[in-house]
Amino acid sequence: MQEDIKKYLQELPEDRQKVMQQLRETILQNIPKGFEETFIYKSIGYVVPKTLYPNGYHCDNKLPLPFINIASQKNFIAIYHMGIYADPKLYGWFLEEYPKHCKSKLDMGKSCIRFKKVNEIPFQLIAELVSKMTWEDWVKLYEQSFRNK
């Protein structure tokens, strides 16, 4: 998996390599223990490993439970944060905090936060965001929000 991540980063344009590496390091330094970095969905992912949550992902239980993915898309850098999609309180916190860290308008879908200008990524805010949910919190929320539907 680490080789896949290394290859993915090396294949990006140089300006994207630096930003994606900084984003990766921000997540690794701040994500609670238990999550595991992997290469999944053609991007860098942070998952609850099957050793901690054997049920895995309901869409394909062979896969670990996804939590965050980061990707360099054609026109933007994307952070896919499943917790922000599933937890209205976390979502509200993020909407309130975003303007305090970034001058540009928030570009966000259900779980996808898009940054078209790579020099405007609010790394400190991302650090806070990824630190707010443990793998146990995520599994509990996931089971309440998705597993039983």
N, CA, C and O of each residue as an XYZ file, in Angstrom:
596
protein
N       0.811     -1.198      0.000
C       0.000      0.000      0.000
C       0.857      1.265      0.000
O       0.562      2.208     -0.734
N       1.908      1.297      0.810
C       2.762      2.483      0.852
C       3.403      2.749     -0.506
O       3.593      3.904     -0.888
N       3.736      1.690     -1.235
C       4.307      1.868     -2.569
C       3.280      2.485     -3.508
O       3.625      3.324     -4.340
N       2.004      2.071     -3.379
C       0.945      2.655     -4.203
C       0.783      4.140     -3.902
O       0.604      4.943     -4.817
N       0.845      4.505     -2.632
C       0.722      5.908     -2.235
C       1.903      6.707     -2.779
O       1.729      7.797     -3.324
N       3.096      6.157     -2.626
C       4.308      6.826     -3.122
C       4.214      7.034     -4.641
O       4.524      8.115     -5.141
N       3.792      6.012     -5.359
C       3.659      6.093     -6.813
C       2.598      7.129     -7.197
O       2.803      7.931     -8.108
N       1.479      7.101     -6.501
C       0.399      8.063     -6.757
C       0.915      9.495     -6.629
O       0.682     10.325     -7.507
N       1.611      9.776     -5.542
C       2.130     11.122     -5.310
C       3.172     11.509     -6.362
O       3.179     12.648     -6.829
N       4.049     10.578     -6.739
C       5.092     10.868     -7.718
C       4.533     11.169     -9.105
O       5.152     11.887     -9.890
N       3.360     10.616     -9.400
C       2.765     10.812    -10.723
C       1.981     12.119    -10.845
O       1.532     12.474    -11.935
N       1.819     12.822     -9.750
C       1.105     14.095     -9.778
C       2.015     15.197    -10.308
O       3.238     15.086    -10.226
N       1.414     16.275    -10.859
C       2.237     17.438    -11.226
C       2.966     17.948     -9.977
O       2.473     17.798     -8.859
N       4.132     18.546    -10.174
C       4.990     18.931     -9.050
C       4.282     19.805     -8.016
O       4.436     19.589     -6.814
N       3.502     20.793     -8.478
C       2.811     21.662     -7.514
C       1.771     20.890     -6.703
O       1.528     21.223     -5.543
N       1.166     19.885     -7.283
C       0.188     19.058     -6.574
C       0.885     18.083     -5.618
O       0.351     17.770     -4.555
N       2.068     17.607     -5.992
C       2.806     16.678     -5.120
C       3.031     17.288     -3.748
O       2.770     16.648     -2.729
N       3.510     18.514     -3.720
C       3.823     19.177     -2.453
C       2.577     19.369     -1.597
O       2.597     19.109     -0.394
N       1.504     19.820     -2.214
C       0.261     20.071     -1.487
C      -0.335     18.764     -0.977
O      -0.768     18.686      0.173
N      -0.359     17.751     -1.813
C      -0.918     16.463     -1.393
C      -0.076     15.839     -0.282
O      -0.617     15.229      0.640
N       1.236     15.990     -0.366
C       2.100     15.470      0.696
C       1.850     16.222      1.999
O       1.805     15.613      3.068
N       1.686     17.532      1.917
C       1.401     18.324      3.118
C       0.034     17.940      3.702
O      -0.119     17.853      4.921
N      -0.935     17.715      2.849
C      -2.259     17.295      3.301
C      -2.181     15.917      3.963
O      -2.779     15.688      5.015
N      -1.457     15.029      3.350
C      -1.249     13.684      3.911
C      -0.584     13.762      5.286
O      -1.030     13.113      6.232
N       0.470     14.547      5.392
C       1.170     14.687      6.673
C       0.277     15.322      7.735
O       0.330     14.937      8.903
N      -0.537     16.289      7.336
C      -1.481     16.917      8.266
C      -2.436     15.867      8.826
O      -2.701     15.834     10.028
N      -2.942     15.024      7.961
C      -3.866     13.978      8.410
C      -3.140     12.974      9.298
O      -3.622     12.647     10.383
N      -2.006     12.489      8.858
C      -1.273     11.488      9.648
C      -0.896     11.997     11.039
O      -0.886     11.229     12.001
N      -0.590     13.277     11.145
C      -0.197     13.847     12.438
C      -1.384     14.092     13.359
O      -1.198     14.243     14.567
N      -2.595     14.135     12.821
C      -3.745     14.542     13.621
C      -4.878     13.529     13.717
O      -5.750     13.667     14.574
N      -4.883     12.542     12.879
C      -5.968     11.562     12.924
C      -5.782     10.671     14.156
O      -4.664     10.247     14.448
N      -6.862     10.388     14.873
C      -6.736      9.543     16.072
C      -6.201      8.145     15.755
O      -6.364      7.635     14.647
N      -5.575      7.555     16.732
C      -5.019      6.199     16.600
C      -6.130      5.223     16.229
O      -7.280      5.386     16.635
N      -5.768      4.219     15.460
C      -6.715      3.188     15.058
C      -7.019      3.231     13.576
O      -7.170      2.189     12.939
N      -7.110      4.443     13.017
C      -7.309      4.553     11.571
C      -6.024      4.118     10.880
O      -4.932      4.249     11.432
N      -6.167      3.608      9.688
C      -5.027      3.098      8.932
C      -4.982      3.771      7.564
O      -6.005      3.910      6.893
N      -3.786      4.185      7.164
C      -3.614      4.774      5.833
C      -3.512      3.651      4.814
O      -2.852      2.639      5.048
N      -4.175      3.845      3.682
C      -4.150      2.839      2.629
C      -4.350      3.520      1.278
O      -4.623      4.719      1.217
N      -4.218      2.769      0.220
C      -4.520      3.269     -1.116
C      -5.793      2.571     -1.564
O      -5.807      1.357     -1.770
N      -6.867      3.350     -1.715
C      -8.176      2.776     -2.015
C      -8.951      3.756     -2.884
O      -8.843      4.967     -2.697
N      -9.715      3.256     -3.814
C     -10.490      4.094     -4.739
C      -9.592      5.038     -5.534
O      -9.968      6.178     -5.807
N      -8.417      4.566     -5.901
C      -7.446      5.346     -6.675
C      -7.055      6.646     -5.978
O      -6.774      7.653     -6.629
N      -7.041      6.610     -4.645
C      -6.653      7.778     -3.856
C      -6.100      7.321     -2.506
O      -6.122      6.135     -2.177
N      -5.609      8.279     -1.742
C      -5.072      7.979     -0.416
C      -6.242      7.966      0.554
O      -7.007      8.926      0.644
N      -6.367      6.857      1.280
C      -7.498      6.707      2.175
C      -7.092      6.422      3.604
O      -5.997      5.933      3.883
N      -8.002      6.740      4.491
C      -7.845      6.478      5.924
C      -9.087      5.707      6.333
O     -10.210      6.198      6.217
N      -8.868      4.503      6.807
C      -9.953      3.553      7.034
C      -9.881      2.975      8.443
O      -8.860      3.066      9.125
N     -11.001      2.374      8.858
C     -10.999      1.557     10.056
C     -10.656      0.158      9.566
O     -11.445     -0.444      8.838
N      -9.499     -0.375      9.946
C      -9.077     -1.674      9.415
C     -10.004     -2.801      9.868
O     -10.678     -2.705     10.894
N     -10.015     -3.858      9.082
C     -10.856     -5.019      9.381
C     -10.493     -5.648     10.726
O     -11.335     -6.301     11.343
N      -9.258     -5.464     11.190
C      -8.870     -5.996     12.508
C      -9.649     -5.322     13.630
O      -9.884     -5.932     14.673
N     -10.053     -4.064     13.426
C     -10.828     -3.344     14.432
C     -12.325     -3.426     14.170
O     -13.122     -3.424     15.108
N     -12.708     -3.497     12.911
C     -14.122     -3.554     12.538
C     -14.285     -4.606     11.439
O     -14.296     -4.276     10.254
N     -14.411     -5.869     11.840
C     -14.449     -6.972     10.875
C     -15.603     -6.908      9.878
O     -15.506     -7.481      8.793
N     -16.699     -6.218     10.224
C     -17.843     -6.138      9.305
C     -17.487     -5.423      8.011
O     -18.079     -5.697      6.967
N     -16.535     -4.517      8.070
C     -16.128     -3.795      6.869
C     -17.201     -2.862      6.344
O     -18.143     -2.501      7.050
N     -17.036     -2.485      5.097
C     -17.899     -1.523      4.428
C     -19.130     -2.233      3.885
O     -19.000     -3.260      3.219
N     -20.317     -1.710      4.155
C     -21.547     -2.399      3.764
C     -21.702     -2.554      2.255
O     -22.364     -3.489      1.805
N     -21.112     -1.667      1.468
C     -21.203     -1.779      0.009
C     -20.342     -2.929     -0.522
O     -20.643     -3.507     -1.566
N     -19.291     -3.247      0.191
C     -18.410     -4.366     -0.148
C     -17.687     -4.754      1.139
O     -16.667     -4.156      1.483
N     -18.210     -5.751      1.852
C     -17.660     -6.087      3.171
C     -16.268     -6.697      3.127
O     -15.704     -7.011      4.175
N     -15.700     -6.872      1.938
C     -14.293     -7.285      1.848
C     -13.374     -6.084      2.126
O     -12.204     -6.248      2.472
N     -13.926     -4.888      1.966
C     -13.148     -3.663      2.156
C     -13.254     -3.164      3.587
O     -14.272     -3.377      4.246
N     -12.199     -2.495      4.077
C     -12.282     -1.860      5.395
C     -13.242     -0.672      5.318
O     -13.570     -0.194      4.233
N     -13.679     -0.212      6.470
C     -14.618      0.899      6.543
C     -13.917      2.217      6.213
O     -13.039      2.648      6.960
N     -14.293      2.869      5.097
C     -13.644      4.128      4.734
C     -14.064      5.267      5.662
O     -15.182      5.279      6.178
N     -13.162      6.218      5.866
C     -13.445      7.380      6.688
C     -13.083      8.665      5.940
O     -13.936      9.533      5.758
N     -11.831      8.793      5.508
C     -11.374      9.970      4.777
C     -10.577      9.506      3.556
O      -9.814      8.543      3.630
N     -10.761     10.194      2.452
C      -9.914     10.018      1.277
C      -9.462     11.388      0.819
O     -10.189     12.372      0.955
N      -8.267     11.445      0.280
C      -7.779     12.675     -0.340
C      -7.337     12.336     -1.754
O      -6.738     11.290     -2.003
N      -7.647     13.246     -2.679
C      -7.330     12.975     -4.074
C      -7.048     14.270     -4.821
O      -7.611     15.324     -4.524
N      -6.171     14.156     -5.784
C      -5.907     15.250     -6.696
C      -6.748     14.995     -7.938
O      -6.421     14.135     -8.756
N      -7.821     15.741     -8.070
C      -8.695     15.617     -9.233
C      -8.230     16.590    -10.307
O      -7.302     17.366    -10.078
N      -8.855     16.558    -11.459
C      -8.408     17.390    -12.574
C      -8.369     18.880    -12.214
O      -7.389     19.562    -12.511
N      -9.422     19.382    -11.580
C      -9.523     20.822    -11.328
C      -9.470     21.215     -9.862
O      -9.667     22.384     -9.530
N      -9.210     20.267     -8.986
C      -9.203     20.589     -7.559
C      -8.561     19.470     -6.744
O      -8.363     18.353     -7.223
N      -8.245     19.809     -5.502
C      -7.836     18.830     -4.506
C      -9.102     18.516     -3.709
O      -9.832     19.427     -3.318
N      -9.360     17.246     -3.472
C     -10.580     16.849     -2.769
C     -10.255     16.136     -1.462
O      -9.328     15.331     -1.375
N     -11.049     16.463     -0.458
C     -11.041     15.727      0.803
C     -12.438     15.153      0.952
O     -13.421     15.892      1.025
N     -12.518     13.836      0.997
C     -13.791     13.153      1.202
C     -13.819     12.697      2.654
O     -13.052     11.820      3.052
N     -14.699     13.292      3.437
C     -14.753     13.017      4.879
C     -16.137     12.464      5.200
O     -17.106     13.220      5.273
N     -16.233     11.165      5.391
C     -17.526     10.531      5.644
C     -18.144     10.985      6.963
O     -19.368     11.045      7.079
N     -17.329     11.302      7.944
C     -17.845     11.748      9.233
C     -18.604     13.057      9.131
O     -19.615     13.248      9.807
N     -18.124     13.957      8.290
C     -18.782     15.257      8.120
C     -20.136     15.073      7.432
O     -21.063     15.855      7.648
N     -20.237     14.042      6.611
C     -21.488     13.724      5.919
C     -22.504     13.116      6.892
O     -23.700     13.387      6.790
N     -22.040     12.314      7.809
C     -22.928     11.561      8.691
C     -23.265     12.270     10.001
O     -24.251     11.921     10.650
N     -22.467     13.253     10.398
C     -22.650     13.895     11.696
C     -23.029     15.370     11.517
O     -22.160     16.196     11.237
N     -24.318     15.712     11.676
C     -24.742     17.104     11.493
C     -24.020     18.085     12.409
O     -23.779     19.228     12.020
N     -23.673     17.659     13.612
C     -22.961     18.538     14.541
C     -21.565     18.869     14.001
O     -21.146     20.026     14.039
N     -20.852     17.870     13.504
C     -19.527     18.083     12.920
C     -19.631     18.941     11.662
O     -18.808     19.829     11.438
N     -20.625     18.679     10.862
C     -20.867     19.469      9.647
C     -21.094     20.942     10.008
O     -20.511     21.834      9.391
N     -21.936     21.186     11.001
C     -22.205     22.546     11.454
C     -20.953     23.238     11.966
O     -20.706     24.407     11.670
N     -20.165     22.496     12.739
C     -18.905     23.047     13.239
C     -18.020     23.464     12.076
O     -17.455     24.558     12.085
N     -17.895     22.598     11.071
C     -17.031     22.881      9.933
C     -17.519     24.116      9.170
O     -16.712     24.969      8.801
N     -18.827     24.218      8.932
C     -19.374     25.386      8.228
C     -19.092     26.680      8.982
O     -18.818     27.713      8.371
N     -19.159     26.622     10.292
C     -18.900     27.804     11.119
C     -17.415     28.179     11.128
O     -17.071     29.361     11.097
N     -16.546     27.180     11.171
C     -15.100     27.422     11.263
C     -14.452     27.793      9.928
O     -13.476     28.544      9.904
N     -14.976     27.285      8.840
C     -14.335     27.476      7.539
C     -14.013     28.943      7.228
O     -12.879     29.242      6.855
N     -14.977     29.870      7.369
C     -14.655     31.268      7.035
C     -13.584     31.889      7.933
O     -12.976     32.889      7.552
N     -13.347     31.333      9.086
C     -12.305     31.839      9.985
C     -10.904     31.454      9.494
O      -9.906     32.037      9.918
N     -10.846     30.467      8.597
C      -9.562     29.934      8.122
C      -9.304     30.187      6.637
O      -8.176     30.044      6.164
N     -10.341     30.559      5.916
C     -10.199     30.632      4.463
C     -11.060     31.764      3.909
O     -12.217     31.917      4.302
N     -10.500     32.549      3.004
C     -11.230     33.664      2.409
C     -12.130     33.219      1.262
O     -13.138     33.866      0.979
N     -11.775     32.126      0.604
C     -12.573     31.679     -0.531
C     -13.863     31.011     -0.059
O     -13.957     30.499      1.057
N     -14.843     31.037     -0.945
C     -16.143     30.434     -0.654
C     -15.978     28.909     -0.539
O     -15.236     28.296     -1.308
N     -16.664     28.324      0.410
C     -16.614     26.875      0.604
C     -17.253     26.180     -0.591
O     -18.372     26.510     -0.984
N     -16.545     25.226     -1.163
C     -17.029     24.408     -2.274
C     -17.140     22.988     -1.744
O     -16.137     22.289     -1.601
N     -18.371     22.565     -1.451
C     -18.543     21.296     -0.747
C     -19.773     20.559     -1.242
O     -20.818     21.155     -1.499
N     -19.622     19.241     -1.370
C     -20.753     18.364     -1.635
C     -21.104     17.660     -0.333
O     -20.800     18.175      0.743
N     -21.731     16.505     -0.405
C     -22.149     15.794      0.815
C     -20.970     15.454      1.715
O     -20.992     15.754      2.909
N     -19.955     14.838      1.157
C     -18.773     14.493      1.958
C     -17.501     15.057      1.348
O     -16.411     14.868      1.889
N     -17.633     15.740      0.242
C     -16.461     16.202     -0.522
C     -16.225     17.693     -0.331
O     -17.103     18.518     -0.582
N     -15.021     18.016      0.119
C     -14.589     19.405      0.241
C     -13.587     19.631     -0.888
O     -12.567     18.945     -0.962
N     -13.874     20.588     -1.765
C     -13.035     20.827     -2.934
C     -12.241     22.120     -2.785
O     -12.771     23.149     -2.365
N     -10.965     22.045     -3.138
C     -10.091     23.222     -3.118
C      -9.529     23.421     -4.514
O      -8.648     22.679     -4.948
N     -10.042     24.431     -5.221
C      -9.580     24.717     -6.580
C      -8.252     25.458     -6.575
O      -7.452     25.312     -7.499
N      -8.017     26.255     -5.534
C      -6.744     26.972     -5.402
C      -5.931     26.257     -4.328
O      -6.244     26.337     -3.140
N      -4.892     25.563     -4.755
C      -4.127     24.726     -3.825
C      -3.412     25.526     -2.742
O      -3.072     24.984     -1.691
N      -3.185     26.800     -2.992
C      -2.523     27.626     -1.979
C      -3.510     28.154     -0.931
O      -3.109     28.895     -0.034
N      -4.776     27.789     -1.028
C      -5.785     28.236     -0.073
C      -6.334     27.101      0.800
O      -7.380     27.256      1.430
N      -5.650     25.990      0.839
C      -6.110     24.883      1.682
C      -5.816     25.234      3.144
O      -4.667     25.496      3.501
N      -6.850     25.240      3.986
C      -6.659     25.598      5.399
C      -6.179     24.384      6.213
O      -6.979     23.692      6.842
N      -4.879     24.142      6.189
C      -4.323     22.936      6.813
C      -4.633     22.841      8.310
O      -4.884     21.750      8.823
N      -4.617     23.974      9.007
C      -4.921     23.944     10.439
C      -6.362     23.493     10.675
O      -6.629     22.723     11.597
N      -7.275     23.962      9.856
C      -8.682     23.546      9.970
C      -8.830     22.061      9.651
O      -9.578     21.350     10.322
N      -8.128     21.601      8.642
C      -8.171     20.168      8.289
C      -7.616     19.348      9.450
O      -8.159     18.292      9.776
N      -6.554     19.814     10.067
C      -5.986     19.111     11.230
C      -7.026     18.982     12.337
O      -7.184     17.913     12.926
N      -7.730     20.068     12.616
C      -8.778     20.028     13.648
C      -9.901     19.080     13.245
O     -10.379     18.295     14.064
N     -10.316     19.152     11.995
C     -11.410     18.310     11.506
C     -11.096     16.824     11.671
O     -11.914     16.067     12.191
N      -9.914     16.414     11.228
C      -9.600     14.984     11.272
C      -9.386     14.477     12.698
O      -9.474     13.275     12.948
N      -9.108     15.378     13.623
C      -8.866     14.954     15.009
C     -10.150     14.781     15.814
O     -10.111     14.263     16.930
N     -11.264     15.199     15.275
C     -12.507     15.277     16.044
C     -13.277     13.963     16.173
O     -14.244     13.906     16.933
N     -12.890     12.921     15.470
C     -13.654     11.682     15.526
C     -12.714     10.479     15.624
O     -11.853     10.283     14.767
N     -12.888      9.679     16.675
C     -12.103      8.449     16.816
C     -12.691      7.368     15.927
O     -13.800      7.505     15.410
N     -11.939      6.298     15.756
C     -12.479      5.209     14.940
C     -13.708      4.601     15.612
O     -14.629      4.156     14.927
N     -13.732      4.578     16.945
C     -14.904      4.037     17.658
C     -16.129      4.927     17.432
O     -17.237      4.434     17.219
N     -15.913      6.257     17.482
C     -17.007      7.200     17.206
C     -17.538      6.986     15.791
O     -18.748      6.966     15.564
N     -16.609      6.828     14.840
C     -17.004      6.664     13.443
C     -17.790      5.369     13.251
O     -18.813      5.377     12.566
N     -17.352      4.279     13.824
C     -18.068      3.003     13.677
C     -19.479      3.125     14.254
O     -20.447      2.679     13.638
N     -19.591      3.720     15.419
C     -20.907      3.884     16.054
C     -21.825      4.723     15.162
O     -22.970      4.342     14.919
N     -21.332      5.848     14.680
C     -22.109      6.719     13.810
C     -22.445      6.020     12.492
O     -23.567      6.126     11.997
N     -21.485      5.318     11.937
C     -21.687      4.582     10.690
C     -22.802      3.550     10.855
O     -23.686      3.442     10.005
N     -22.756      2.805     11.936
C     -23.774      1.785     12.153
C     -25.155      2.404     12.341
O     -26.153      1.831     11.903
N     -25.222      3.563     12.984
C     -26.500      4.251     13.165
C     -27.012      4.850     11.855
O     -28.210      4.827     11.573
N     -26.082      5.386     11.059
C     -26.459      6.142      9.857
C     -26.604      5.312      8.600
O     -27.491      5.575      7.788
N     -25.753      4.315      8.418
C     -25.696      3.623      7.134
C     -25.977      2.124      7.222
O     -26.698      1.574      6.390
N     -25.423      1.487      8.201
C     -25.450      0.022      8.258
C     -26.869     -0.524      8.326
O     -27.164     -1.554      7.718
N     -27.737      0.142      9.046
C     -29.068     -0.395      9.259
C     -30.073     -0.017      8.170
O     -31.237     -0.414      8.242
N     -29.638      0.747      7.162
C     -30.562      1.169      6.100
C     -30.592      0.192      4.962
O     -31.317      0.399      3.989
